[in-house]
């Protein structure tokens, strides 16, 4: 039986051919890659002297923070950090 280039049902005949698409670059599954990347991010942050803080706020306050951060062209985290620093400096005086 001859090998027909348009026959895609007998994929075993074409296993040596390159298929279009992005090549697999990491042997690990995506969920494992995400865990490793997150762990590395935490290590980088820790080595830079950063500490993670998590809290809940009302959505209206969240939207105000988001709008102000966009207006000042900084991240929301940077805005919150600057507000906390200003508040602490004001309370010490």
C-alpha positions as CSV (number, residue, x, y, z in Angstrom):
1,X,0.0,0.0,0.0
2,X,1.4,3.4,-1.0
3,X,1.8,6.3,1.4
4,X,-0.6,9.1,0.5
5,X,0.2,12.6,1.8
6,X,-3.4,13.7,2.1
7,X,-4.4,10.6,4.2
8,X,-4.6,11.9,7.8
9,X,-6.4,8.8,9.2
10,X,-3.3,6.7,9.1
11,X,-1.2,9.0,11.4
12,X,1.2,6.2,12.2
13,X,2.6,6.5,8.7
14,X,3.3,10.2,9.3
15,X,4.8,10.0,12.8
16,X,8.2,11.2,11.5
17,X,6.7,14.3,9.8
18,X,6.8,17.7,11.5
19,X,3.3,19.0,12.2
20,X,2.4,22.7,12.3
21,X,2.1,24.3,15.7
22,X,4.1,25.3,18.7
23,X,6.6,22.7,19.8
24,X,6.3,21.4,23.4
25,X,9.1,23.2,25.3
26,X,8.5,21.9,28.8
27,X,8.1,18.2,29.7
28,X,6.0,19.0,32.8
29,X,2.2,19.4,32.7
30,X,0.9,23.0,32.9
31,X,-0.4,22.8,36.5
32,X,3.0,21.6,37.8
33,X,4.7,24.5,35.8
34,X,2.4,27.0,37.5
35,X,3.2,25.7,40.9
36,X,7.0,25.9,40.2
37,X,6.7,29.4,38.7
38,X,4.7,30.6,41.8
39,X,7.2,29.1,44.2
40,X,10.0,30.8,42.3
41,X,8.1,34.1,42.4
42,X,7.7,33.9,46.2
43,X,11.4,33.1,46.6
44,X,12.3,36.2,44.4
45,X,10.0,38.4,46.4
46,X,11.4,37.1,49.7
47,X,15.0,37.8,48.6
48,X,14.0,41.3,47.6
49,X,12.6,41.9,51.1
50,X,8.9,41.8,50.1
51,X,6.2,40.2,52.2
52,X,2.8,39.1,50.9
53,X,-0.2,40.7,52.5
54,X,-3.8,39.7,51.6
55,X,-7.0,41.3,52.7
56,X,-10.6,41.8,51.6
57,X,-12.1,45.1,50.7
58,X,-15.5,46.2,49.4
59,X,-15.7,46.3,45.6
60,X,-16.4,50.1,45.5
61,X,-13.1,50.8,47.3
62,X,-11.4,48.3,45.0
63,X,-12.7,50.2,41.9
64,X,-11.6,53.5,43.4
65,X,-8.1,52.1,44.0
66,X,-8.0,50.7,40.5
67,X,-9.1,54.0,38.9
68,X,-6.5,56.0,40.9
69,X,-3.7,53.5,40.0
70,X,-4.5,53.8,36.3
71,X,-4.6,57.6,36.6
72,X,-1.2,57.6,38.2
73,X,0.0,54.9,35.9
74,X,1.2,52.6,38.6
75,X,0.1,49.2,39.8
76,X,-2.6,48.8,42.3
77,X,-0.1,47.2,44.7
78,X,2.3,50.2,44.4
79,X,-0.6,52.6,45.1
80,X,-1.7,50.7,48.2
81,X,1.9,50.6,49.4
82,X,2.3,54.4,48.9
83,X,-1.0,55.1,50.7
84,X,0.1,52.9,53.7
85,X,3.5,54.6,53.9
86,X,1.8,58.1,53.8
87,X,-0.7,57.1,56.4
88,X,2.0,55.7,58.7
89,X,4.2,58.8,58.2
90,X,1.2,61.1,59.0
91,X,0.3,59.1,62.2
92,X,3.8,59.4,63.5
93,X,3.7,63.2,63.5
